[in-house]
Amino acid sequence: MDMRRLAAAAAHKSSAAATTTAAIFFLPIRRPLTVSPHPIHKPKTPNKPSPQPNLEAAPPDSSAALDQTLRYRKILASVLSGSNFNSNQCKELISQFSPHQFDSIFWEIHNNIEPSTALKLFYFAGDYCSFSFTLRSYCILFHLLVSKNLDSAARLLLIRLIDRKLPMSLRDNAVNLHEEIALALADTFSGTEKFSNGNRGFDMLVHVYATEFKSLGLDAAMDVFRLLAGRGLVPSFKTCNFFMSTLVKADEPEKSYEVFLIVSRESLPDVYLYSTAINALCKGGKVDEAAMLFTVMGNSGVAPNVVTYNNLMNGLCKKGSFEEAFRLKERMLDNGVKPTLVTYSLLINGLMKLDKYDEADCVLKEMLKKGFIPNVVVYNTLIDGYCRMGNVVAALKLKDGMLLKGVALNSVTYNTLINGLCKDDRIDLAEKFLNEMVKGSFSINLGSMNSVIHGLCKNSRFDSALRFIVLMLGKNVRPNNGLLTTLISGLCRSNKHLQALKLHNMLHGKGFAVNIVTSNALVFGLCEVGKMQEARLLLEGMLERGVRLDIFTYNALINGCCKEGKIEVGFKLKEEMSDKGISPDIVTYNLLINGLCEKGKMDEALFLWNECQSNGLVLDIRSYGVMIGGFCNAEKVEEAKNIFNILLGKNISPNSVVYNILIRAYFNKGNEVEALKLFDDMKNRGVKPTLATYSSLIHGLSNAGRLNESKVLFDEMRKEGLMPDVVCYTALIGGYCKIGQMDEARYLLQEMSLFNVKANNITYTVIIHGYCKMGNTKEAYQILEEMINKGISPDSVTYNVLTHGFCKEGEVGDAFNLLDQMSDNGVQLDEVAHTSLVHWMPQHSKT
């Protein structure tokens, strides 16, 4: 307390004694009013005013009031100067002061205060008495704690103060808390010699705002730094460098450089500040300015260290100025600064990003020559570059080199290699690496997992893909919709509908929503193979979850009904979808038309075909193909040809499927000339013949005895890159058997083995039939034995052909033996075999 004021008050006894008494507790704080974008949010309900000192209730005698005030001051000074803390005494004492009265006394006695005792008082008064100390009081306490090296306590006090966890009395026109705290700390620090032992408190203030309160944004920390610097209270170089680095990491390079400029105005920066400033300029894209600062640094007598060189070198590499970067490396060596692993890493990384692989390889060799062992970061950079250029072989060699030098692969290495291998369609190795990652508990990039799963699906390895999907779900990671749809569709195509259903249910069990596209893929897969009951149960679940069925769902269901032959149900579904506002599309009509065609109801199919057009839908190639196929199956080839001509008139390009249907139909009708005309027309229109095309032609010509033309087509398809399959071979073999050229037939059978084309029971049955027609049952029976030895089971047709052959040649005993063999192999005696025996037995008896 100011004793001169106290003496003046005692000398002038007047009616204004109370006012004078109150005035002695206030020490004015002079500072400018500041504004910041971080406003203080005032509490909606004001703090409950602390009890006023008993001075208010004291007798009018100001001398008595002053005596009482001095007594409380003395008690407070005594309490805070000692090491013992009495909570009851403090509770009674604190109730005698207002926040500002306490503040005034606390300031006057701060030189004799024990900081740890004062801290206990502050916490106790705030927590149990709801006493709101002034901001200045807290700042005085903070400086006291720092002066006694109680840094942990000081830091915690500051954090609680910033975080508004302490009751605090602020001036009415206070706007921004961070600026108020900075100014109060600056004022209290400058107002006494007690705290003039360094700037550690301000180091702590900047550090706390830059680390503990990033949520406020680094703007608050920057405001605090500017205010302190404006008062000449620049934090230490160490703190400034830390703050600059923090700003660079937060992508605030301009603010980082501003800190450097502020420090530079006060004193010559050290090598660390220069290095960070150069890094900030490079990160901000101001590489030329960074190079100029590097020169200024040298002229100022501050020698660059390896970090300085590396920072500038990194900027030059990112700019693409590699000649300058390499000159800087030479200058570095000339100045006796040895390059580090980081130096070489920066050069390699920069070169690889610009696809300068040869130059990067040269740097790597120099690095190895200098005795540096590349770390995992360098190897990953090189591997990534080679994978991006598509040179996976080089990337794998680097991986092997890593292991030989004892550098362990990390998650980045594996993920990079996996993505590169997937792009190169080397899924087996990608899967192997992914399995290694799983076993080694590496962090797996979601993109890597997706790439491998997609590659496995692409290669029809759906079981492996499903295993990784299940692994993702086990980690509560949801695969993307496209991947799920691809996998479920693939499982269904592979006839693994049960696994597809389990996956669908597992997704729901994990709480992951399945979109309509993925669900439709499963519905379609089930309907495609006639699993309508499972499809219905799936639909019920979809409807219960509020999923709205769309056109694709209904088309899948209609497809299933048509495949089951329940065309009426399909039409009911068409009506239902229309009632729900879903208009049937061309796919809907094609499915129903195809269903009618398969039942031979061509009039109804034609009616629906016309209805489709009258509803404004444009017929596609599938629409025409279905009708053409329907008429051909109904042996109405001319009507089919009329539809074909309509197709051509609409300028729709026919595909190989349409041509194949018509070619086959004309051959079945015995009109080889028209079939061959269609084949020529097909090639003239640029429609490439398929394996099915050649099979139909070879079969038709062979049946017509035109073997030379069949053989020409057989050779032609090979030249076109189409390898004949078992159907083509069997058709040609059948033609030779029909005209009795069994040697040619046997030669083709041997050729099949050479080309790894496996003969089936039809192939062997055709040859057996050929020998039987010639009366050579011995050869026919040898073919049967060859067939069985190769693991091909004869069916009733095979046995019937040979039985008839035996009977025709009067070898009824052999026929009966064959029937016993037939029975032993589990093939039932049918009407054809029975008829042959009945027919030939009487003739055999006569002879």
Summary of the structure (lengths in Angstrom):
residues: 847
radius of gyration: 47.0
end to end distance: 150.1
largest distance: 165.4
contacts: 2730
relative contact order: 0.02
helix: 71%
strand: 0%
